[in-house]
Amino acid sequence: MILKNELNEVKTVAISGHIRPDGDCIGACMGLYHYIRQNFPEIEIDVYLEEVSEKYAYIEELDQIKHTVSGPKEYDVFFILDCGDKERLGFSGVYFDTAKKTVCIDHHISNAGDFADCSLIDPKAAATSEVLFYLMDQEKINLAAATALYIGLIHDTGVFKHSNTTEKTMMAAAKLIGLGVEFTKIINDTFYGKSYVQNQILGRALLESVVFYHGTCIFTALRLKDLDFYGVGPKDLDGIVDQLIVTEGIRCAIFLYEIEPQKFKVSLRCKEGLDVSKVALHFGGGGHVKAAGCDMMGSVHDVINNLSAQLARQIDNAE
């Protein structure tokens, strides 16, 4: 397997993903962590990610994730998962710079793969966790790694309903289930389950949503004061944009929330005929044809106006 080649004669490994990690990023990072621990016990492994939601507690040893760096260190191999550029690594980027070798594993079509020493990118895969599954020796995947990878699959496919789901995706999921993954509980608790405050902030976001561009687009925005009022953070905002896109008649949904004054994290979703990855890429982000994101500066009005100009061109061309 390709992973075995990357781990030959390696003593130290770092694993990291993008800032504000989602289910696929967390699942891929921890899936690789457990796979290496199981099959290469001589290798010292560190995982670097920002804080993750408690809902991912089905993944073993989340407490081993490091949320800060602790001084200079040179790893033999630094794995970058589900991340399209060094800047999106956030705080762990310092170890990317000092690593002897860097390996990027991803599935985003916007990832050019030119920032790491070695890039293993499959834009046809539904998730980075799927890419990893097929890079591993499937006979050597234990239950801990399988659970993490399965969580990555369901979160990047919307429990296998998004159009990125393929036969290979379902084959990977079937094999992971065959290893004993508690798929029903994991789907209910990590994907559909919401806390009281998460339902509150979802309701607030939906209540204040606005339809525009002849009824084809919808957006909603949350500001820092809103997040502070409800006591929520980025990990509590999953699913808001996915709820917007199922609104009848809508072709594109935008959800933005303020991460610092006048700076917004933007999530984009669309239906057939549009490509939000091009919109996100225009503003320095990236992602998939139907699901992408970026960071943008300005007021809510500024951000929506700038996004609208790009979306209008696509909608008009599609018509």
RODOLO-939657 format. One line per 3 residues: number of its first residue (from 1); their letters; for each residue x, z negated, y negated of N, C-alpha, C, O. Coordinates in steps of 0.05 Angstrom, whole numbers. Layout:
// residues N
NUM	A	X:Z:Y:X:Z:Y:X:Z:Y:X:Z:Y | ...
// end
This chain:
// residues 319
1	MIL	17:0:24:0:0:0:18:0:-25:40:-10:-25 | 7:11:-47:23:14:-71:31:-13:-82:53:-16:-92 | 13:-33:-80:20:-60:-91:45:-71:-77:62:-84:-89
4	KNE	47:-66:-51:70:-76:-36:96:-65:-48:116:-80:-50 | 96:-40:-55:120:-28:-67:127:-41:-93:151:-44:-99 | 107:-49:-109:112:-61:-135:122:-90:-132:133:-102:-151
7	LNE	118:-102:-108:125:-130:-104:149:-135:-87:157:-158:-82 | 161:-113:-78:186:-116:-61:208:-129:-77:215:-121:-99 | 220:-149:-65:244:-163:-77:237:-175:-104:255:-178:-121
10	VKT	212:-182:-109:204:-194:-134:202:-224:-131:191:-234:-110 | 211:-239:-150:210:-268:-148:190:-281:-167:178:-301:-162 | 186:-268:-190:167:-279:-210:148:-257:-220:157:-234:-225
13	VAI	122:-264:-223:102:-245:-232:84:-258:-252:76:-281:-250 | 78:-244:-273:58:-252:-293:34:-233:-291:38:-209:-287 | 10:-244:-294:-14:-227:-294:-30:-234:-319:-34:-257:-325
16	SGH	-39:-213:-333:-55:-218:-356:-75:-195:-361:-71:-173:-350 | -95:-201:-377:-115:-180:-384:-121:-182:-414:-106:-194:-429 | -142:-169:-421:-148:-166:-450:-159:-191:-462:-169:-209:-448
19	IRP	-158:-193:-488:-170:-215:-503:-200:-216:-498:-212:-195:-491 | -212:-239:-501:-240:-243:-495:-247:-232:-468:-264:-213:-466 | -235:-242:-446:-238:-229:-420:-266:-230:-409:-281:-250:-412
22	DGD	-275:-207:-398:-301:-205:-386:-299:-209:-355:-278:-216:-345 | -321:-205:-341:-321:-209:-312:-302:-193:-297:-289:-203:-278 | -299:-167:-304:-280:-150:-290:-251:-158:-295:-235:-159:-277
25	CIG	-245:-165:-320:-218:-173:-327:-210:-199:-312:-189:-200:-300 | -228:-218:-312:-223:-244:-298:-222:-239:-268:-203:-250:-255 | -241:-224:-257:-241:-219:-229:-216:-205:-219:-205:-211:-198
28	ACM	-208:-184:-234:-184:-169:-227:-159:-187:-228:-143:-187:-209 | -156:-202:-249:-132:-219:-252:-131:-240:-229:-110:-244:-217 | -153:-253:-224:-153:-274:-204:-153:-262:-175:-142:-274:-157
31	GLY	-165:-238:-172:-163:-225:-147:-134:-218:-139:-126:-222:-116 | -119:-207:-159:-91:-202:-154:-75:-227:-149:-57:-228:-132 | -81:-248:-164:-68:-274:-161:-71:-284:-132:-51:-292:-120
34	HYI	-95:-284:-122:-100:-295:-95:-88:-276:-74:-78:-286:-53 | -88:-251:-79:-77:-232:-60:-46:-236:-57:-36:-237:-35 | -33:-240:-80:-4:-244:-79:2:-271:-67:20:-274:-50
37	RQN	-13:-292:-74:-8:-319:-62:-11:-318:-32:4:-331:-18 | -31:-303:-22:-36:-302:6:-14:-287:21:-6:-295:43 | -5:-265:10:12:-246:25:41:-246:16:58:-236:30
40	FPE	47:-258:-7:74:-259:-17:79:-288:-27:84:-292:-51 | 78:-307:-9:80:-336:-17:106:-343:-31:108:-363:-45 | 127:-327:-28:152:-332:-40:153:-326:-70:171:-334:-84
43	IEI	132:-311:-80:132:-303:-107:118:-324:-125:97:-335:-118 | 131:-330:-147:119:-349:-167:101:-332:-185:110:-312:-197 | 76:-341:-188:56:-326:-203:44:-342:-226:38:-366:-222
46	DVY	42:-331:-249:28:-343:-271:7:-323:-282:12:-300:-285 | -18:-334:-287:-39:-318:-298:-44:-327:-327:-47:-351:-331 | -45:-308:-346:-50:-315:-374:-75:-301:-384:-77:-277:-384
49	LEE	-95:-318:-391:-120:-308:-402:-130:-328:-422:-124:-352:-421 | -147:-319:-441:-161:-337:-458:-182:-352:-441:-186:-346:-418 | -194:-373:-453:-214:-389:-439:-236:-372:-427:-245:-353:-439
52	VSE	-244:-379:-402:-264:-364:-388:-289:-382:-385:-287:-406:-385 | -312:-369:-381:-337:-383:-379:-339:-399:-352:-327:-391:-332 | -353:-421:-353:-357:-437:-329:-372:-423:-307:-370:-430:-284
55	KYA	-387:-402:-315:-402:-387:-295:-385:-373:-274:-395:-366:-252 | -359:-370:-280:-342:-357:-261:-329:-377:-241:-308:-371:-229 | -340:-400:-239:-329:-422:-223:-328:-414:-193:-315:-428:-177
58	YIE	-342:-394:-185:-341:-384:-157:-312:-375:-150:-304:-374:-127 | -297:-367:-171:-270:-359:-167:-252:-383:-164:-252:-401:-181 | -237:-385:-142:-221:-408:-137:-197:-409:-156:-186:-389:-165
61	ELD	-189:-434:-163:-164:-440:-178:-165:-428:-206:-144:-420:-217 | -188:-428:-219:-189:-420:-247:-172:-439:-264:-163:-432:-286 | -169:-464:-255:-154:-483:-270:-124:-477:-271:-109:-489:-286
64	QIK	-116:-457:-255:-88:-449:-256:-82:-429:-278:-59:-423:-284 | -103:-418:-290:-99:-399:-312:-86:-413:-336:-95:-434:-344 | -66:-401:-347:-52:-412:-371:-64:-399:-396:-67:-374:-398
67	HTV	-72:-416:-415:-85:-406:-440:-65:-405:-463:-73:-397:-485 | -41:-413:-459:-20:-412:-479:6:-404:-466:9:-407:-442 | 26:-396:-482:52:-391:-471:69:-416:-476:63:-432:-493
70	SGP	90:-419:-460:106:-443:-462:136:-438:-464:152:-448:-448 | 143:-422:-483:171:-416:-488:180:-391:-474:165:-378:-460 | 205:-383:-479:216:-358:-469:216:-357:-439:222:-376:-425
73	KEY	209:-333:-428:210:-329:-399:212:-299:-394:199:-283:-407 | 227:-292:-373:230:-264:-365:220:-261:-337:232:-270:-317 | 197:-248:-334:185:-243:-308:196:-217:-296:203:-198:-310
76	DVF	198:-217:-269:207:-192:-256:186:-170:-260:193:-147:-265 | 160:-177:-257:139:-158:-261:117:-170:-278:108:-193:-272 | 107:-156:-297:84:-164:-313:62:-145:-308:64:-121:-315
79	FIL	40:-154:-295:17:-137:-290:-4:-140:-313:-12:-162:-320 | -11:-117:-324:-31:-116:-345:-56:-104:-333:-56:-81:-324 | -78:-119:-332:-102:-110:-318:-125:-107:-338:-130:-123:-355
82	DCG	-140:-84:-335:-164:-79:-350:-158:-78:-380:-175:-86:-396 | -135:-69:-388:-126:-70:-416:-112:-45:-423:-93:-36:-409 | -120:-32:-446:-110:-6:-453:-86:-5:-471:-75:16:-476
85	DKE	-77:-28:-482:-54:-28:-499:-43:-56:-502:-57:-76:-496 | -18:-58:-510:-4:-84:-511:-17:-104:-530:-19:-128:-525 | -27:-93:-553:-39:-110:-573:-63:-126:-563:-68:-149:-571
88	RLG	-78:-114:-544:-102:-127:-534:-96:-149:-514:-114:-163:-504 | -70:-152:-507:-63:-174:-490:-65:-201:-504:-68:-222:-492 | -63:-200:-530:-64:-225:-546:-39:-242:-542:-16:-231:-544
91	FSG	-43:-268:-537:-20:-286:-538:1:-281:-516:24:-288:-519 | -7:-269:-493:11:-264:-471:30:-241:-476:48:-235:-459 | 26:-226:-497:42:-202:-503:71:-208:-506:88:-190:-502
94	VYF	79:-233:-512:107:-240:-514:122:-237:-488:145:-230:-487 | 108:-242:-466:120:-239:-440:120:-210:-430:137:-202:-414 | 102:-194:-441:104:-165:-436:130:-154:-447:143:-138:-434
97	DTA	137:-163:-470:161:-153:-483:187:-160:-469:207:-146:-470 | 187:-183:-454:212:-192:-441:212:-187:-411:233:-191:-399 | 191:-176:-400:190:-171:-371:209:-149:-363:214:-131:-378
100	KKT	220:-151:-339:238:-131:-329:223:-105:-323:233:-83:-326 | 198:-108:-314:181:-85:-309:152:-91:-316:143:-113:-311 | 138:-72:-327:110:-75:-334:93:-55:-319:100:-31:-317
103	VCI	71:-64:-307:53:-47:-291:25:-50:-302:14:-72:-302 | 13:-28:-310:-15:-28:-321:-34:-17:-299:-29:5:-289 | -54:-33:-292:-75:-24:-274:-102:-25:-289:-109:-46:-299
106	DHH	-115:-2:-290:-139:-1:-307:-158:21:-297:-151:37:-279 | -181:23:-310:-200:45:-304:-212:57:-329:-230:74:-327 | -204:48:-352:-215:58:-377:-205:86:-383:-181:91:-383
109	ISN	-223:104:-389:-216:132:-395:-199:134:-420:-185:154:-424 | -202:114:-438:-187:115:-463:-158:105:-460:-143:106:-480 | -151:95:-437:-124:85:-432:-105:108:-427:-107:121:-406
112	AGD	-87:113:-445:-68:136:-442:-46:129:-422:-32:147:-412 | -43:103:-416:-23:95:-396:6:99:-404:23:101:-387 | 11:99:-430:38:105:-439:53:81:-451:75:84:-462
115	FAD	41:57:-448:55:34:-460:68:16:-439:84:-1:-447 | 63:20:-414:76:5:-392:96:22:-377:95:47:-379 | 114:10:-363:133:25:-347:120:41:-325:128:63:-319
118	CSL	99:29:-313:84:43:-292:54:39:-297:46:17:-303 | 39:60:-295:10:58:-300:-5:69:-276:0:91:-266 | -24:54:-266:-42:61:-244:-70:60:-255:-83:40:-254
121	IDP	-79:83:-265:-105:85:-279:-123:104:-264:-115:127:-259 | -147:95:-258:-167:113:-245:-193:112:-261:-209:94:-257 | -197:131:-280:-221:131:-297:-246:136:-282:-268:132:-293
124	KAA	-244:145:-257:-268:149:-240:-278:124:-227:-300:123:-216 | -261:103:-227:-268:78:-215:-288:63:-233:-286:65:-257 | -306:47:-221:-326:33:-237:-314:8:-250:-325:-2:-269
127	ATS	-292:-2:-239:-281:-27:-250:-251:-28:-243:-242:-15:-224 | -236:-44:-258:-208:-48:-250:-206:-62:-224:-188:-58:-208 | -226:-79:-218:-227:-93:-192:-229:-73:-169:-219:-77:-147
130	EVL	-243:-51:-174:-245:-30:-154:-218:-16:-150:-210:-11:-127 | -204:-10:-172:-178:2:-170:-159:-16:-154:-145:-6:-136 | -160:-41:-160:-143:-60:-145:-149:-61:-116:-131:-61:-99
133	FYL	-175:-61:-109:-183:-63:-81:-170:-40:-65:-160:-45:-43 | -169:-16:-76:-158:6:-61:-127:8:-63:-115:24:-49 | -115:-9:-80:-86:-11:-80:-76:-32:-61:-52:-33:-54
136	MDQ	-94:-49:-52:-87:-71:-33:-89:-62:-4:-103:-43:2 | -75:-77:13:-79:-74:42:-105:-89:48:-105:-114:47 | -126:-74:54:-152:-86:56:-154:-106:79:-172:-123:79
139	EKI	-137:-104:99:-136:-123:121:-124:-150:112:-126:-169:127 | -112:-150:89:-99:-175:80:-112:-187:55:-100:-204:42 | -137:-180:50:-152:-192:28:-167:-216:39:-184:-214:57
142	NLA	-161:-240:28:-175:-264:37:-200:-268:21:-206:-253:3 | -215:-289:29:-241:-293:16:-239:-300:-14:-256:-291:-30 | -218:-314:-22:-214:-321:-50:-210:-296:-67:-222:-293:-88
145	AAT	-193:-278:-57:-189:-252:-71:-214:-235:-71:-221:-222:-91 | -227:-234:-48:-252:-218:-46:-273:-227:-65:-287:-211:-77 | -277:-253:-68:-297:-264:-86:-291:-256:-115:-309:-248:-129
148	ALY	-266:-258:-123:-258:-251:-150:-263:-221:-155:-274:-213:-176 | -255:-204:-136:-258:-175:-139:-288:-168:-140:-296:-150:-155 | -304:-181:-123:-333:-175:-123:-346:-182:-150:-362:-167:-160
151	IGL	-338:-204:-161:-348:-211:-188:-340:-190:-208:-356:-183:-226 | -316:-180:-206:-308:-158:-224:-325:-134:-221:-333:-121:-241 | -332:-127:-196:-348:-103:-191:-376:-106:-203:-386:-88:-216
154	IHD	-389:-129:-198:-417:-131:-207:-419:-132:-237:-439:-123:-249 | -399:-143:-250:-401:-146:-279:-395:-120:-294:-405:-116:-316 | -379:-102:-282:-374:-77:-296:-393:-55:-287:-392:-33:-299
157	TGV	-409:-60:-268:-429:-40:-259:-458:-49:-265:-477:-35:-259 | -461:-73:-277:-488:-83:-282:-502:-87:-256:-526:-80:-253 | -488:-99:-237:-498:-103:-209:-506:-75:-197:-528:-71:-187
160	FKH	-486:-57:-200:-488:-31:-187:-510:-12:-198:-519:6:-184 | -519:-18:-222:-540:0:-233:-529:20:-253:-543:39:-259 | -505:15:-264:-494:34:-283:-485:60:-270:-479:60:-246
163	SNT	-484:81:-285:-477:107:-274:-448:109:-265:-441:128:-251 | -432:89:-272:-404:90:-263:-402:82:-233:-380:85:-221 | -423:72:-221:-424:64:-193:-422:88:-175:-438:107:-179
166	TEK	-403:88:-157:-400:111:-139:-401:101:-110:-403:78:-104 | -398:121:-92:-397:114:-63:-373:96:-58:-376:77:-42 | -351:102:-70:-327:85:-66:-332:56:-76:-322:37:-64
169	TMM	-347:53:-98:-353:27:-108:-369:11:-88:-363:-12:-82 | -389:24:-77:-407:11:-57:-392:5:-31:-397:-15:-18 | -374:23:-24:-358:17:0:-340:-7:-4:-337:-24:14
172	AAA	-328:-9:-27:-312:-32:-33:-329:-58:-33:-320:-78:-21 | -352:-57:-45:-370:-80:-46:-378:-88:-18:-379:-112:-11 | -384:-68:-1:-393:-74:26:-371:-88:42:-376:-107:57
175	KLI	-346:-79:38:-324:-91:53:-319:-119:43:-312:-137:59 | -322:-124:17:-318:-151:6:-340:-170:16:-334:-193:23 | -364:-160:17:-386:-176:28:-380:-183:57:-386:-205:67
178	GLG	-369:-164:72:-362:-168:100:-342:-190:104:-340:-201:126 | -327:-196:83:-307:-218:85:-319:-245:79:-306:-266:81 | -345:-246:73:-359:-271:70:-366:-279:42:-374:-302:36
181	VEF	-365:-260:23:-372:-265:-5:-401:-273:-7:-419:-260:5 | -407:-295:-21:-435:-304:-25:-448:-287:-47:-453:-297:-69 | -455:-263:-40:-463:-243:-61:-489:-251:-75:-491:-246:-99
184	TKI	-508:-261:-61:-534:-268:-74:-530:-289:-95:-540:-287:-118 | -517:-311:-87:-513:-333:-106:-495:-324:-130:-500:-332:-153 | -475:-308:-123:-456:-299:-145:-471:-282:-165:-467:-285:-189
187	IND	-487:-263:-155:-502:-246:-173:-521:-262:-190:-522:-259:-215 | -537:-280:-178:-556:-296:-193:-543:-314:-213:-552:-316:-236 | -521:-327:-205:-509:-348:-223:-490:-336:-244:-489:-347:-266
190	TFY	-475:-315:-237:-455:-305:-256:-466:-282:-273:-456:-279:-296 | -485:-267:-263:-494:-244:-278:-521:-250:-292:-524:-246:-316 | -540:-260:-277:-567:-264:-288:-571:-292:-300:-586:-296:-319
193	GKS	-557:-312:-289:-561:-339:-298:-552:-344:-327:-531:-334:-335 | -569:-358:-343:-562:-364:-371:-569:-393:-377:-589:-404:-366 | -553:-405:-393:-558:-432:-402:-580:-432:-424:-587:-410:-434
196	YVQ	-590:-455:-430:-611:-457:-451:-601:-445:-477:-615:-430:-491 | -576:-452:-485:-566:-443:-511:-560:-413:-510:-562:-399:-530 | -553:-402:-487:-549:-373:-484:-575:-358:-488:-576:-337:-500
199	NQI	-597:-369:-477:-623:-357:-482:-631:-359:-511:-644:-341:-521 | -624:-381:-524:-630:-384:-552:-616:-362:-569:-629:-350:-586 | -590:-359:-564:-576:-340:-581:-584:-311:-574:-584:-294:-591
202	LGR	-591:-306:-549:-602:-280:-541:-628:-275:-556:-633:-253:-567 | -646:-295:-557:-671:-292:-571:-667:-287:-601:-681:-270:-613 | -648:-301:-613:-642:-297:-641:-632:-268:-646:-640:-255:-665
205	ALL	-614:-259:-628:-603:-232:-632:-625:-211:-629:-625:-191:-644 | -643:-214:-610:-664:-195:-606:-684:-195:-629:-694:-175:-638 | -690:-219:-638:-710:-223:-660:-700:-209:-685:-716:-198:-701
208	ESV	-674:-209:-690:-663:-197:-715:-652:-169:-711:-639:-158:-728 | -658:-156:-688:-649:-129:-683:-663:-109:-701:-686:-114:-710 | -649:-87:-707:-660:-67:-726:-657:-39:-713:-636:-32:-702
211	VFY	-678:-24:-713:-678:3:-703:-672:22:-726:-682:18:-748 | -655:42:-722:-648:61:-743:-643:89:-732:-645:93:-707 | -636:107:-749:-632:135:-743:-655:147:-727:-652:155:-704
214	HGT	-678:148:-740:-702:161:-729:-711:147:-703:-722:160:-685 | -705:121:-701:-714:107:-677:-698:111:-652:-706:103:-631 | -674:123:-655:-657:128:-631:-636:107:-627:-624:106:-605
217	CIF	-630:91:-647:-608:71:-646:-619:44:-653:-639:41:-667 | -605:23:-643:-613:-4:-649:-588:-21:-652:-568:-16:-638 | -588:-40:-670:-565:-58:-672:-575:-86:-678:-597:-90:-688
220	TAL	-558:-105:-672:-562:-132:-681:-534:-145:-686:-514:-136:-675 | -533:-165:-703:-508:-177:-712:-510:-207:-713:-531:-218:-721 | -489:-220:-704:-487:-249:-707:-463:-256:-723:-441:-246:-718
223	RLK	-466:-274:-742:-444:-282:-759:-433:-308:-751:-445:-322:-734 | -410:-315:-761:-397:-340:-754:-416:-364:-758:-416:-383:-741 | -431:-364:-779:-450:-386:-784:-471:-388:-763:-480:-410:-756
226	DLD	-479:-366:-751:-499:-366:-729:-487:-378:-704:-499:-394:-691 | -463:-370:-698:-449:-380:-674:-444:-410:-677:-447:-425:-657 | -436:-419:-701:-432:-447:-706:-458:-463:-703:-458:-485:-692
229	FYG	-480:-452:-714:-506:-466:-713:-515:-471:-684:-525:-493:-678 | -511:-451:-667:-520:-454:-639:-498:-467:-621:-503:-474:-598 | -474:-469:-632:-452:-480:-616:-444:-462:-594:-438:-472:-572
232	VGP	-442:-436:-599:-435:-417:-578:-409:-402:-586:-401:-401:-609 | -397:-390:-566:-373:-374:-570:-376:-347:-556:-398:-342:-545 | -356:-331:-557:-357:-304:-545:-367:-304:-516:-381:-286:-507
235	KDL	-358:-324:-501:-366:-324:-472:-396:-329:-468:-405:-325:-445 | -410:-337:-489:-439:-341:-487:-456:-317:-495:-480:-318:-494 | -442:-295:-502:-456:-272:-514:-459:-249:-494:-469:-227:-502
238	DGI	-451:-253:-469:-454:-232:-449:-483:-223:-446:-501:-240:-446 | -487:-198:-444:-514:-187:-437:-531:-180:-461:-552:-168:-457 | -523:-187:-485:-540:-181:-508:-542:-151:-513:-563:-140:-516
241	VDQ	-519:-137:-513:-520:-108:-517:-534:-94:-494:-547:-73:-499 | -532:-104:-470:-545:-92:-447:-576:-95:-449:-590:-78:-439 | -585:-116:-462:-613:-120:-466:-623:-101:-488:-646:-91:-487
244	LIV	-607:-96:-508:-614:-78:-529:-618:-49:-519:-637:-35:-527 | -600:-40:-501:-601:-12:-493:-625:-5:-476:-632:18:-473 | -638:-25:-464:-662:-19:-448:-687:-17:-465:-709:-13:-454
247	TEG	-685:-20:-491:-708:-17:-509:-718:12:-507:-703:31:-508 | -744:14:-504:-756:41:-501:-750:59:-524:-753:51:-547 | -742:83:-518:-736:104:-539:-708:102:-550:-700:120:-565
250	IRC	-693:82:-543:-666:78:-555:-645:94:-538:-645:93:-514 | -627:108:-553:-606:123:-540:-579:109:-543:-560:113:-527 | -576:92:-564:-551:78:-568:-556:50:-579:-573:47:-597
253	AIF	-542:31:-568:-545:3:-577:-518:-8:-587:-497:-2:-575 | -519:-23:-608:-495:-35:-620:-499:-65:-623:-519:-74:-635 | -480:-81:-613:-481:-110:-618:-454:-117:-630:-433:-111:-620
256	LYE	-456:-131:-653:-431:-140:-666:-433:-170:-672:-454:-180:-680 | -411:-183:-668:-410:-211:-676:-383:-217:-690:-362:-205:-684 | -384:-235:-709:-361:-241:-726:-341:-258:-711:-349:-280:-701
259	IEP	-316:-250:-710:-295:-265:-697:-278:-280:-717:-264:-299:-710 | -278:-270:-742:-266:-284:-764:-279:-272:-789:-291:-251:-787 | -276:-285:-812:-291:-275:-836:-286:-245:-840:-264:-236:-843
262	QKF	-309:-230:-841:-308:-201:-846:-294:-184:-824:-285:-162:-829 | -291:-196:-800:-280:-181:-778:-300:-184:-754:-307:-206:-747 | -308:-161:-743:-329:-161:-723:-319:-149:-697:-305:-129:-696
265	KVS	-327:-161:-675:-325:-149:-648:-349:-132:-644:-372:-142:-646 | -345:-106:-637:-368:-88:-634:-370:-79:-605:-350:-71:-593 | -394:-81:-594:-399:-71:-567:-420:-48:-569:-440:-51:-583
268	LRC	-414:-27:-555:-431:-3:-556:-440:5:-528:-425:3:-509 | -466:13:-526:-477:23:-501:-493:48:-508:-504:50:-530 | -495:67:-490:-510:91:-495:-522:102:-469:-515:93:-447
271	KEG	-540:121:-472:-552:135:-449:-541:163:-447:-524:171:-463 | -552:178:-429:-542:205:-423:-541:222:-449:-558:221:-466 | -520:238:-450:-516:257:-472:-499:248:-494:-491:263:-511
274	LDV	-492:222:-495:-475:211:-515:-449:200:-502:-448:195:-478 | -429:195:-519:-404:184:-509:-393:164:-529:-381:171:-549 | -399:138:-524:-390:117:-543:-361:112:-542:-350:98:-559
277	SKV	-347:121:-520:-318:117:-519:-304:132:-542:-284:122:-552 | -315:155:-550:-304:170:-572:-308:156:-598:-291:156:-616 | -331:143:-601:-336:127:-625:-317:104:-627:-305:99:-648
280	ALH	-314:89:-605:-297:66:-605:-268:74:-610:-253:60:-624 | -259:96:-597:-232:106:-601:-226:113:-630:-204:109:-640 | -246:124:-643:-243:131:-671:-236:107:-689:-223:109:-709
283	FGG	-246:83:-680:-241:59:-695:-220:41:-682:-220:17:-687 | -204:52:-665:-181:37:-654:-188:22:-628:-172:6:-619 | -212:27:-617:-219:13:-592:-218:33:-569:-202:51:-568
286	GGH	-236:28:-549:-237:45:-526:-258:36:-506:-274:19:-513 | -257:47:-482:-276:40:-462:-285:63:-446:-269:81:-439 | -311:64:-439:-322:84:-422:-342:101:-438:-349:96:-461
289	VKA	-351:123:-425:-370:141:-438:-395:125:-447:-405:130:-469 | -405:108:-430:-431:94:-436:-427:65:-444:-447:52:-451 | -403:55:-444:-398:27:-452:-371:25:-464:-351:30:-450
292	AGC	-369:18:-489:-343:16:-503:-344:-5:-524:-365:-17:-529 | -321:-9:-537:-320:-30:-558:-296:-27:-576:-277:-12:-570 | -297:-41:-598:-274:-41:-617:-278:-64:-636:-298:-78:-636
295	DMM	-258:-69:-653:-259:-89:-674:-260:-74:-701:-247:-54:-704 | -277:-84:-719:-280:-70:-745:-281:-91:-768:-292:-113:-765 | -270:-83:-791:-270:-100:-814:-293:-92:-833:-302:-69:-833
298	GSV	-301:-111:-850:-321:-106:-870:-346:-123:-866:-347:-141:-849 | -367:-117:-881:-392:-130:-878:-408:-117:-855:-400:-96:-846 | -430:-129:-847:-447:-117:-827:-456:-89:-836:-456:-70:-821
301	HDV	-463:-87:-862:-472:-62:-873:-450:-41:-871:-455:-18:-863 | -426:-49:-878:-403:-30:-876:-399:-20:-848:-396:4:-843 | -399:-39:-829:-393:-32:-801:-415:-13:-790:-408:7:-778
304	INN	-440:-19:-795:-461:-2:-784:-461:25:-798:-466:45:-784 | -456:26:-823:-454:52:-837:-432:70:-825:-436:94:-820 | -409:58:-820:-386:73:-809:-392:83:-780:-386:105:-773
307	LSA	-404:65:-764:-411:72:-737:-433:94:-737:-432:112:-721 | -452:91:-755:-475:109:-756:-466:138:-761:-477:157:-750 | -445:141:-778:-436:168:-784:-425:182:-760:-429:205:-756
310	QLA	-411:167:-743:-400:178:-718:-422:183:-698:-421:204:-684 | -440:165:-695:-462:168:-676:-480:191:-684:-490:206:-666 | -486:194:-709:-503:215:-719:-493:243:-711:-508:260:-703
313	RQI	-467:247:-712:-455:272:-704:-461:278:-675:-467:300:-667 | -457:257:-658:-462:261:-630:-491:267:-624:-498:285:-609 | -509:251:-636:-538:255:-631:-547:283:-641:-562:296:-627
316	DNA	-538:291:-664:-545:317:-674:-535:339:-657:-549:359:-652 | -510:337:-648:-498:357:-631:-513:359:-604:-517:381:-592 | -521:335:-593:-535:335:-568:-562:348:-569:-573:358:-550
319	E	-574:347:-593:-600:359:-597:-598:389:-604:-619:402:-608
// end
